[in-house]
């Protein structure tokens, strides 16, 4: 989902009344980022509080390549990483994930092995349908066992876009919250829906209701669901004791625009890129009775901060035996303080850009290769900035491209290398980069090896359903990451 997809951020059709109300009752973060321009690494960062290059969610198969966890990936979240739910257990929390996990689908990467007590959802996106010979359809799990597969048991109509998955995920959330409230149990709910990921889907009552087509229908259904979740917390009388945060894993995927892609507002490009459109996200904090209503926040925030902030709310300290990149946002949210911190924009194994204050320095630029672009794959449709949205990897290490995001949020006008403003800002950011690289110990890359044999052929529970499939012989290969 993109920065420009919510009415509260200026989307003209105003089709997100519940999220807009959430913002009116809480705090809107205008400068909030994800840790990667695509799904799996940013989710790993959210749950570990660490950059993907530290927690292993990157590849070294090619320079500055985006990698994620498709069905045939061998890697996943390492046992050595400490996830937020594992730590919250120490304070007596019950933890549930609903929706997309995306941190590996082999048995050792199962979310219930990494601190979650319950799961209803899938290890991957709802790609398919597949033929179950070359590639199996992706399973949906309830806790330890699969309960069916996408397209077979959980229908998605690719012609109409109809699927009731968001409604299933909503009911799971409401039931979980009710159960925890009834037993007076503190809880952490990670509601990771994916209706706005192509192929986009919405349930029947939302189809055709948006001015924005099917993507807008999906956004409207997500918005309606969040409204119901917040209302449920209020009706149960626990809203003043529940911190809720809404954000996205990456910017809108313009590759599937305009029919199945969202809006990144005034920002350049989208998902897969380290321009603002790929990594600056809509973000709202809501906590009635604690967060003053109608707040607008310019703190540079990151999904990794939700790790440190959640631990702080639970009265816990972050682990001291590893580098944590997230910061505790409670002083920002509750006391209006601003914390001086940089934002690091990584693409795979490369630090592409750094933001400090209102300045952003690009050390590398590229959108995607000419070869991919010639096939119609375009991460910046209708947005070409000479020397910036490059189709070859361009290094600017010695003379970074510098933008002032206050005056130029669309990254269209690089500052003159000769100006005093450029020299002062680049000197400051270069110091931050040196400091960062001095502490950087990259994790073992998890996204290098693919093998058809590890796909979802026979997930736990398949016997009961008669849905086990025969796996091919193991044949590990280097994964190919074109972007």
C-alpha positions in Angstrom: 0.0 0.0 0.0 1.3 3.5 -0.8 1.6 6.7 1.1 -1.0 8.3 -1.2 -3.7 5.6 -0.7 -5.4 7.1 2.4 -7.7 10.1 2.5 -5.8 11.3 5.6 -2.7 11.6 3.3 -4.7 13.4 0.6 -6.1 10.6 -1.6 -8.9 12.6 -3.4 -11.7 10.0 -3.4 -11.7 9.9 0.4 -12.6 6.2 0.5 -10.8 5.3 3.8 -13.1 6.8 6.4 -12.0 4.5 9.2 -8.3 4.9 8.8 -8.9 8.7 8.4 -10.9 8.6 11.7 -8.0 6.6 13.2 -5.7 9.3 12.2 -8.0 12.1 13.5 -8.2 10.3 16.9 -4.5 9.4 16.9 -1.2 10.5 15.3 -0.3 10.6 11.6 3.4 9.9 10.8 4.4 11.8 7.7 8.0 10.6 7.5 7.7 6.9 8.3 9.6 4.2 6.4 9.9 0.6 5.9 13.3 -1.2 6.1 13.3 -2.5 2.5 11.4 -1.8 -0.7 9.7 -5.2 -0.7 7.8 -7.6 1.5 9.9 -10.3 3.1 12.9 -8.2 4.3 10.7 -5.5 5.7 8.6 -8.0 7.7 11.8 -9.6 9.0 13.0 -6.1 10.0 9.7 -5.3 11.8 9.8 -8.5 13.9 13.5 -8.3 14.8 14.1 -4.6 15.0 17.1 -5.1 12.7 18.0 -4.2 9.2 17.6 -7.0 6.7 21.3 -7.0 6.0 21.8 -7.9 9.7 19.0 -10.4 10.1 19.9 -12.3 6.9 17.0 -11.3 4.7 19.0 -10.3 1.7 21.0 -12.0 -1.2 24.6 -11.9 -2.3 23.7 -13.5 -5.6 23.8 -10.2 -7.4 24.7 -6.6 -6.4 21.8 -4.5 -4.9 19.2 -7.1 -5.7 15.8 -7.3 -4.1 15.1 -10.8 -2.8 12.1 -12.3 -1.0 10.8 -15.7 0.0 9.1 -17.5 -2.9 7.9 -21.1 -2.5 11.2 -22.6 -3.5 13.4 -20.5 -1.1 15.6 -22.7 1.1 16.3 -20.0 3.7 14.1 -18.2 6.2 14.2 -16.4 9.6 17.3 -17.8 11.4 16.9 -19.3 14.9 19.6 -16.9 16.1 17.2 -13.9 15.5 15.0 -12.9 18.5 11.5 -12.0 17.3 9.2 -9.6 19.0 6.6 -12.3 20.0 9.4 -14.4 21.6 10.4 -11.5 23.8 6.8 -10.5 24.6 6.2 -14.0 26.0 8.5 -13.0 28.9 5.9 -10.4 29.9 3.1 -13.0 29.6 1.7 -12.0 26.2 -0.3 -14.3 24.0 0.8 -13.7 20.3 -1.1 -14.3 17.1 -0.3 -13.7 13.5 -3.2 -13.5 11.0 -2.4 -13.4 7.3 1.0 -13.4 5.5 4.1 -14.7 7.3 6.6 -14.6 4.4 9.7 -15.4 6.5 10.3 -18.9 5.1 7.9 -21.9 4.7 10.1 -24.9 5.7 9.2 -26.4 9.1 12.0 -24.7 11.1 10.7 -21.3 10.0 7.1 -21.8 11.1 5.8 -18.8 13.1 4.8 -21.0 16.1 8.5 -21.9 16.4 9.4 -18.2 16.7 7.2 -16.9 19.5 3.7 -16.9 18.0 1.0 -19.0 19.8 -1.5 -18.9 17.1 -1.6 -18.5 13.3 -4.3 -18.3 10.7 -2.8 -17.5 7.3 -0.2 -18.4 4.7 3.5 -18.6 4.5 3.4 -16.8 1.1 1.3 -14.5 -1.0 -1.7 -15.8 -2.8 0.0 -16.4 -6.1 -1.4 -19.1 -8.4 -3.4 -21.1 -9.2 -0.7 -23.7 -9.9 -0.9 -27.2 -11.4 0.3 -29.1 -8.3 2.8 -30.9 -10.5 5.4 -28.3 -11.4 4.4 -26.1 -8.5 1.9 -26.7 -5.7 -0.8 -24.3 -4.6 0.1 -22.4 -1.5 -1.3 -23.6 1.9 -3.4 -21.8 4.5 -2.5 -22.8 8.1 -4.4 -22.9 11.3 -1.6 -23.0 13.9 0.6 -26.0 13.2 -1.3 -27.6 10.3 -2.6 -26.6 6.9 -6.4 -26.4 6.5 -6.4 -26.1 2.7 -4.8 -24.3 -0.2 -5.4 -21.1 -2.1 -7.7 -21.5 -5.1 -8.7 -25.0 -4.2 -10.2 -24.5 -0.7 -9.8 -20.7 -0.4 -11.2 -19.4 -3.6 -9.9 -16.3 -5.4 -11.6 -15.5 -8.7 -9.0 -14.0 -10.9 -11.6 -12.8 -13.4 -13.7 -10.8 -11.0 -11.2 -10.4 -8.1 -13.7 -11.9 -5.6 -12.3 -13.6 -2.5 -13.5 -13.6 1.1 -10.1 -13.8 2.7 -10.1 -10.4 4.3 -13.4 -11.2 5.9 -11.9 -14.5 7.3 -8.9 -12.5 8.6 -11.2 -9.9 10.2 -13.3 -12.5 12.0 -10.1 -14.2 13.3 -8.9 -10.9 14.7 -12.2 -10.1 16.4 -12.4 -13.6 17.9 -8.8 -13.5 19.2 -9.3 -10.1 20.8 -12.5 -11.2 22.5 -10.9 -14.4 23.8 -7.9 -12.5 25.3 -10.1 -9.9 26.8 -12.3 -12.5 28.4 -9.3 -14.2 30.0 -7.7 -10.9 31.0 -4.7 -11.9 28.9 -2.3 -9.3 27.4 -1.9 -9.9 23.7 0.0 -9.0 20.6 -1.8 -9.3 17.3 0.1 -9.0 14.0 -2.7 -8.5 11.4 -0.9 -9.0 8.1 -3.5 -8.9 5.4 -2.5 -8.9 1.7 -5.6 -8.0 -0.4 -3.8 -5.1 -2.0 -1.0 -7.3 -3.3 -1.5 -8.4 -7.0 -3.6 -10.4 -7.8 -5.8 -7.9 -5.9 -9.0 -9.3 -4.3 -12.0 -8.1 -2.3 -15.2 -9.8 -1.1 -18.5 -9.5 -3.0 -19.9 -6.7 -1.0 -17.0 -4.4 -1.8 -16.5 -5.3 -5.5 -17.3 -2.4 -7.7 -17.8 0.1 -4.9 -14.6 2.2 -5.4 -13.8 5.0 -7.8 -10.4 3.4 -7.9 -11.3 0.1 -9.4 -10.4 -3.3 -7.9 -7.4 -2.0 -5.9 -9.7 0.6 -4.4 -12.2 -2.1 -3.5 -9.5 -3.9 -1.6 -8.4 -0.8 0.2 -12.0 -0.1 1.2 -12.4 -3.6 2.6 -9.2 -3.3 4.6 -10.3 0.1 5.9 -13.7 -1.2 6.9 -12.1 -4.1 8.7 -9.8 -1.8 10.6 -12.8 0.3 11.6 -14.5 -2.9 13.0 -11.3 -3.9 14.9 -11.0 -0.5 16.6 -14.7 -0.4 17.4 -14.4 -3.9 18.9 -11.6 -2.7 21.2 -13.8 0.2 22.3 -16.9 -2.0 22.9 -14.8 -4.4 25.0 -13.6 -1.4 27.0 -9.9 -2.1 26.3 -9.1 0.6 23.7 -7.3 2.8 26.3 -5.2 -0.2 27.2 -4.3 -1.2 23.6 -1.7 0.4 21.3 -2.6 0.1 17.6 -0.3 0.9 14.7 -1.1 0.8 11.0 1.5 0.8 8.3 2.6 -1.1 5.2 5.6 -3.3 4.2 6.5 -1.3 1.1 5.2 1.3 -1.2 2.5 0.7 -3.8 3.6 -1.6 -6.6 3.5 0.5 -9.7 4.4 -2.4 -11.9 0.8 -3.6 -11.5 -0.6 0.0 -11.9 -3.0 1.4 -12.9 -5.5 -1.5 -12.5 -3.9 -3.3 -9.6 -1.6 -0.7 -8.1 -2.0 2.1 -5.6 -0.7 5.6 -5.1 2.6 6.8 -3.6 1.4 10.3 -3.5 4.0 12.9 -4.5 6.9 10.5 -4.2 9.1 9.0 -6.9 8.6 5.4 -8.2 7.3 2.6 -6.1 7.9 -0.9 -4.6 11.3 -2.4 -5.5 13.1 1.0 -5.5 14.8 3.0 -2.8 13.2 6.2 -4.0 10.7 7.7 -1.6 7.7 5.9 -3.3 9.2 2.5 -2.6 9.9 3.0 1.1 7.9 5.9 2.7 4.7 4.4 4.1 1.4 5.5 5.4 1.6 5.2 9.2 -0.9 5.9 12.0 -0.6 5.4 15.8 -3.8 5.1 17.9 -4.1 4.8 21.6 -7.1 6.6 23.1 -6.5 8.4 26.3 -2.7 8.4 25.7 -2.0 9.7 22.2 -3.4 13.2 21.8 -6.0 13.3 18.9 -5.1 14.9 15.6 -1.4 14.7 15.9 0.9 15.2 12.9 4.4 13.8 13.5 7.5 14.6 11.5 9.7 12.1 13.4 11.8 10.0 11.0 10.3 6.6 11.8 10.8 3.0 10.6 9.0 -0.3 10.9 11.9 -1.5 13.0 10.8 1.1 15.7 7.7 -1.0 16.3 9.9 -3.7 17.8 11.6 -1.4 20.3 8.3 0.6 21.0 6.3 -2.6 21.7 9.0 -3.9 24.1 8.9 -0.6 25.9 5.1 -0.7 26.2 5.5 -4.2 27.7 8.1 -3.0 30.2 10.9 -4.9 28.5 14.4 -3.9 27.3 15.6 -4.8 23.8 18.3 -7.5 23.6 21.7 -6.1 24.5 23.7 -8.8 22.7 23.1 -7.5 19.1 22.7 -4.3 17.2 19.1 -3.1 17.3 18.2 -0.5 14.6 14.7 0.4 15.9 14.2 3.2 18.4 11.5 3.5 21.1 8.9 6.0 19.7 7.0 6.4 23.0 8.8 9.7 23.9 7.8 11.0 20.4 4.2 9.7 20.5 3.5 10.7 24.2 5.7 13.7 24.8 6.1 15.2 21.4 9.9 14.8 21.4 11.9 14.5 18.2 14.8 12.0 18.1 17.6 12.8 15.7 18.3 9.6 13.7 19.1 8.7 10.1 17.1 6.4 7.7 19.1 3.8 5.8 17.7 2.7 2.4 19.1 -0.7 1.5 18.4 -2.8 -1.6 19.7 -6.2 -0.9 23.4 -6.0 0.2 23.9 -2.4 -0.8 23.3 0.8 1.1 21.6 2.8 -1.6 20.7 6.1 0.2 20.6 7.8 3.6 18.2 10.4 4.9 19.2 12.8 7.7 16.7 15.6 8.6 15.3 16.8 5.3 18.2 15.8 3.2 18.5 12.5 1.3 21.8 11.4 -0.3 21.8 8.6 -3.0 25.0 6.6 -3.1 23.6 4.3 -5.8 20.7 4.7 -8.1 18.7 2.3 -10.4 15.2 1.3 -10.9 15.6 -1.9 -13.0 17.7 -3.1 -15.9 17.1 -2.2 -19.5 16.6 -5.9 -20.2 13.7 -6.1 -17.7 12.4 -2.7 -18.7 12.2 -3.7 -22.3 9.9 -6.6 -21.3 7.4 -4.0 -19.9 8.6 -4.2 -16.2 8.5 -0.6 -15.0 8.8 0.5 -11.4 8.5 4.2 -12.3 5.8 4.4 -15.0 5.4 7.9 -16.2 8.2 9.2 -13.9 11.6 9.5 -15.6 14.1 11.7 -13.9 17.3 12.0 -15.9 20.3 10.6 -14.1 18.1 9.5 -11.2 15.7 6.7 -12.3 18.5 4.9 -14.0 18.3 1.5 -15.7 21.9 0.7 -15.0 23.4 0.6 -11.5 25.0 4.0 -11.1 27.4 4.6 -8.3 27.6 8.1 -6.6 29.8 7.2 -3.7 32.2 10.1 -4.2 29.6 12.6 -5.3 26.2 11.5 -3.8 23.0 12.8 -5.5 21.5 15.1 -2.8 17.8 16.1 -2.5 16.0 18.3 0.0 12.8 16.4 0.6 11.1 19.4 2.1 11.3 21.4 -1.1 11.4 18.5 -3.4 9.6 15.4 -2.1 9.5 13.9 -5.6 13.4 13.7 -5.9 13.4 15.6 -9.2 16.0 18.3 -8.5 19.4 17.2 -7.2 21.3 20.0 -5.4 24.3 21.5 -7.1 27.5 19.8 -6.1 29.2 23.2 -5.9 26.7 24.7 -3.4 27.6 25.2 0.3 24.3 23.6 1.2 25.3 20.4 -0.7 28.8 20.3 0.9 27.5 20.8 4.5 24.7 18.2 4.2 26.9 15.6 2.4 29.7 16.0 5.0 27.2 15.3 7.8 25.6 12.3 6.1 29.0 10.9 5.2 29.9 10.8 8.9 26.7 8.9 9.6 27.5 6.4 6.9 31.0 5.8 8.2 29.6 5.3 11.7 27.0 2.9 10.4 29.4 0.8 8.3 31.8 0.6 11.2 29.2 -1.3 13.3 27.8 -3.4 10.4 28.2 -7.2 10.7 26.1 -8.7 7.9 24.0 -11.7 8.8 24.3 -15.0 6.9 22.3 -14.3 3.6 19.1 -16.4 3.7 17.9 -15.7 0.2 20.6 -17.2 -2.0 19.5 -20.8 -2.5 16.3 -22.1 -4.2 15.2 -25.7 -4.5 11.9 -27.0 -5.9 11.9 -29.8 -3.4 11.3 -27.4 -0.5 8.0 -26.0 -2.0 4.7 -26.6 -0.2 4.2 -30.2 -1.5 3.3 -31.9 1.8 2.8 -29.4 4.6 1.9 -30.6 8.1 -1.8 -31.6 8.1 -1.9 -32.5 4.4 -2.6 -36.2 5.2 -5.9 -35.4 7.0 -7.0 -33.4 4.0 -5.8 -35.9 1.4 -3.7 -33.0 -0.1 -0.2 -34.3 0.1 1.8 -34.0 -3.1 5.0 -35.8 -4.2 8.1 -33.6 -3.9 10.7 -33.8 -6.7 14.3 -34.7 -6.0 16.3 -32.0 -4.2 18.2 -29.9 -6.7 19.5 -26.7 -4.9 20.4 -23.8 -7.2 21.4 -20.2 -6.9 18.2 -18.1 -6.9 17.9 -15.6 -9.7 17.0 -12.1 -8.6 16.7 -9.8 -11.7 15.8 -6.7 -9.7 
